[in-house]
Amino acid sequence: MASPSLYGISNSNRDFSDEYYWGKNQFNSSFPIALANYMRDNEKKAILLSLNGDLKVDKLYKSFDLIYNTKLSNSELYFSFESRYEPFSKYVHDELNPIDLVIKSKDNKKFIQPLEIKLTTLPDNTTSELEENKYGSEMVVRTPTIQYMALSIASSLEKEFNRIREIFEPILHNVRDWENKHEIKLKLPDILNALEIFFKKYQKFEKPLVLQPVWKTIGKSSTLADNCLDVFVWTDFSISRLFMDSAIKSTNSSGISRHQRTAVRLSRFLYEVSKNNKVYQQPIYDGMNYDNKNDKEFAVSGAKTNRYMSCSRLTKPLIHKNEIQKIILGGGQKYLSPERRFDAILYFSKELFE
């Protein structure tokens, strides 16, 4: 009898015959890769969210060879979860954080592609009462995502560092205290403008970075829609719209919002790496809080992500629920152990309220 496994993940630092690797924290990053592998082998394309020259997000249908940055088959790849993409170490003085997935070659363990993974529900609370074509998924963006965004961009633009410094230096060279909210607030319009100039000039260098599968239910219910799974992928440049559009809109507020903080942190990173080829991450991502908590970078509701992701496959995802049995293999579903949350137990204990 076959052991529990996930489609296409035959070489990995996770052993899916072990019940531990079916826990929530592991499953939420492992299953999306199995889904992507399944789509890849069945020649179904991902929806790449790409930044165009007008700083708008285009939906492009691209093969998973592009997303994975390789033509090697799934069986020739090694999927290393919660690992460091070591080629990026050259850009930081301090410790490189892990990313959700590092794809390597099975044979020589050559580093091929880093990916952040965000498994999201469709619809979220802000869109569940709307028409289906208005459904959206909430995106919660963690600091390591933005760190890897900056590192990914730096790795593509190493030969452009001198020109990048010219964009940011007039605004940032005389910052006296990066922690001073009032000083940074005065510079904020110029910082945002410089970033937009940067994105517009270099968007053609974008690379896939954030794999965002969506799983769709019927409204807010716990019942899967018939067509319930699909994969969207953000590039390191397109992910900028999730914070830049909001940061620009709220420049008249008294404080510095989370979205604006992310923009300022990215600007400092790009400026410092363009000057010195290396960056100390800790002062940027542990400091520079501007009265915001450091639990996450920011969150974007489904009502806002819909504008970037809206397409026929957001309304009707490509993968049918009956195909899930081809992705979760060997009875692996028996190892799943959903959180025993009190609100969920009450929701499913309807007899208590009859």
N, C-alpha and C positions, 0 to 999 in steps of 0.2 A: 504493500500500500504506500502511495506517495506521501512524503512528509509535507506538512504545511509550508506553503511558499507563496511568493508573489511573482507575477508574470515578468520574465525577462531579467530578474535580479538573481542570477546564478552565482555571480562573483561579488562578494560584498563583505564589509566588516560587520554586517548583521546576519545572524543565523536564524532564519524564520521557522526552523523546527523547534526553537526555544520560545516558550510562551512569553518570556520577558519582552521580546521584540515586537509583540502585538499590543503593547501598552499604548495609551493615547499619544504620548509624546513621540514615540517611534512611528506608529502607524500613520500619523498625519503627515509625515514626510516620506515614508516608504511607499504607501499606496499611490500617491501622485506619480512617482517614478514608474511603478508597475503599469499604471494607466498610460503614461507617455510611451513606455516600451511597447505596450499592446497596440496603441495607435500607430507607432512607428512601423511595426512589423506588418500592419494592415494597410500601410500607405495612406493613412489619414493625417492630414496636416494640422499643425498647431496654428492658432491665431496669434501672430506676432503683432504686438502693439508698438508701433514704430514712430519715432519723432520725425516730422517732416520739416522742411525749410521755413515754414510759417509758424513753427512751434505748436503745431496741432498733432494729435495722435491719429495715425492711420492704422487700419486693420489690414494686415497682409497675411496671406495663407502660405506658410512656409513649412518645409519638411523638418522632421526632428533631427535630421543630419545637421542642419544649420543650428538648431537649438543646442545640440550636443557638441557641436564643433568637430564632428568626425563622421566618417563613413564606415568606421568599424561597426560590426554588428553588435547587438546587445550582449551576445555570448562572449564577445571579445573585449568587453568593457568591465572595469572594476568600479563598483559604486561604493564610494567611501563617505558615509554619512557623518555629520558633525565633525568635519575635518578642516584642516587649514589648507588653503590653496597657496602652497609654498612659493610659487613664482612671484607673488605679491609682496613677499617679505622684504624685497630689495627697496621698497618705497617707505618702510617704517623703521623708526629707531626702536620702538617698543614692541610688545608682543602682538603678533597677528592673531586675531580672533578666528574661531572656527566659523564655517559657513554650513548651511544645511546639507549640501551635497558637493562632493568633489568627484568628478568623473575622471578616471584614469584608464590607461590601457591595461588589460589583464596581464599581458606578457612582461612588459618592462616597467609597469607602474608609472609611465609618463603622464604628467599632468595635462589634462585636455580641457576641462571646463568646470568653473565653479557655478553653482546655482543656489539661490535662495528659493525656498518653497513655501507657498502660502495657499493652503487648502481652504477655500471659502464657500460659504453657504449662499444660495440663491433661492428666494430673495432674502434680504435682511429686514429688520424691523421697520426701516424707513420706507421700504418699497413694497411690502407684502400686500398692501391694500390697493396698489396701483394695477394698471393693465400690465400684462406679462411683458410687453416690449419695454416697459419702464422699470422692470426689476433690476436690482443691482446688488452687489456683494460688498459688505464692509471690508475695508483693508486696514489692518493694524500693522504699521511699519515699525520694526525694531531698529535700534541703533546699528547693530551689525550689518543690516541691509544697506544703510546709508554709507557705512564705512566701506563695504565692498563695492558699492556704486562708485565711490570716489577712487578706490584702488583700480577698479576695472577701467575707468576713464583714463587714469594716469598711465596705465599699461599700454593703452592705445595711442597715447599722445606724447610719449616720451620725447620724440623728436621735435615737438612743438612747444616745449617748456618755455623757451625764450619769448615766444609770441604770446603765450598764455600769461606770463608774468606782466607783459605790457598791458594786458586788459585789466588786471587787478591792482597793479602797483600804485597807480595814481590815487586810488581810493584807500588802500589798506596799508601803505608803507608807514603812515604816521599814527596808526592806532596805538594808543598808549596803554590801554587796559582792555583786553578782550572780554573781561568779566563785567565791565561797567555798562550797565544797561542803557544809561542815558547817552554815553558816547556812541555806542553802537546804533541806538535808535536814530540819532542824527544822520548817521551814514547809511541807514537802511535803504532809502530809495536808490542811492548810487550803487550800493552792493547788489540789489536786485536787478538793476539795469545792466550792470557788468555781467552778471550771471546769464541774463537773457542774450546778451551779445555773444558770450561764450557758447551757449547751447546752439545758437543759430549758426555760428561759424563752424562748429565741429560736429554737428549732429550726424554727419555721414560716417563718422567713426564708431557709431553705436554698436553694441554687442548684446546678445541675450543675457539676462541676469536673473530675473525673477519669474519662476514658473508658478502660475496661479491657476490651478484646476478649480472649476466650480462644480458643486453638486446641487442639483435643483430639486426642490420639493414642491408639492402642491400647496401654494400659499405658505402660511406659517405652520402647516401641519408637519407631522413626522413621516409623511408618506412620500416616497420618492416619485417624482414625475416619470412618465414612461421614458422620455429622453432626458437623462439626468446628469450626464457627465461630459465635460469638455475641458480643454486646456488652452488657457491664454498665457502669453509670455510677454513680459515687459523687458525692454532693453534698459541698459544703464542710463541712457539719455531720456527715454520716454517716461521713466518713473519720476522724473523731475516735475512733471505736470501735476502730480498728486500733491506736491507742496508749493510749487511756484505759483500756480494760478491762485491759490488761497492766500499765499503770502503777499502777492501784489494787490489783491482786493482789500486787504485789511491794513494797509500802511497808515491809515488815519487814526488807528486805535492808539491808546495811550501806552500800552505795553508792547512786548515782543511775543508774538504767538509761537506755538510749537512749530508751525509751518515756516515762520520767518526764522526761527532759531536754526532749523535744518538748513535753510538757505545760507545763513551766515556761517555755520560750521563748514559747509561745503566750500564756500568762497575762501575761507581761511585755509582749508586743506589744499585747494588748488593753487593758491598763492604761494604757500610754503613749499609745496612739492616742486613748483616751477622754479623757485629760487634755489632750493637746496637738494633737490632730487629725493629727499627723504623727509618724513614728517614724524613728530611726536603726536600720537593720536590721543593720549590721555588728557592733555589740557583742553583739547577740542571737544571730545565726546563725553568726558566726565565733568568738565567745567562748562562754561558758557551756557548756563541754564536760564538766566534771565527770568527768575521766579517760576519757571516751569519744572515740574517733576521730571526725573530722569528715567521713569519706568519704561518709556517708549519714545520714539521720535514724534509720531503723530498718528492719528486715525482719520480715515476718510469714509463717510457713509456711502451706502449703496446708491442713494439718490445722486451723489456726485460721481461715483465711479461709472455709473451708467453712461454718462456723456462720453467717456473715453472708450468704453467697451461695447456699446450698443451695436448689435449686428444680428443677423438671422440666427447665428449659433449661440448667442446669449439667450435669445427667446426660446430656441429649440436646440439644446445641446446635441452633439453628434452621436454620443454613445448611449445605447439603450440599456435600461436597467438589467435586462436579461443577459447582457454581456459581462456583468460583474463576476459571474461564476467562472469566466474565462481569465479573470485577472487575479482573483483570490483563489488559490489552488490548494488541494490536499486537505480540505477541511479547516483551513486557517481561520475562517470566520468563527469557529468554536472557541478560539483563543481570545477573541475580542471581549473586552470587559469595560463597557461604558461606565462613566462616572456615576456613582450613586448620589445624584444631586437631589435635594429635597424637592425643589420645584418640579423636576421631571417626574419624580415618584407621585407627587400630587396630581400632576397633569394626567398621568396614565391610571390613576385610581379614581375614576369617575364615580364609582359606586359610593364613595365617601360623601358625595354631595347630592345623591338621589333621595 
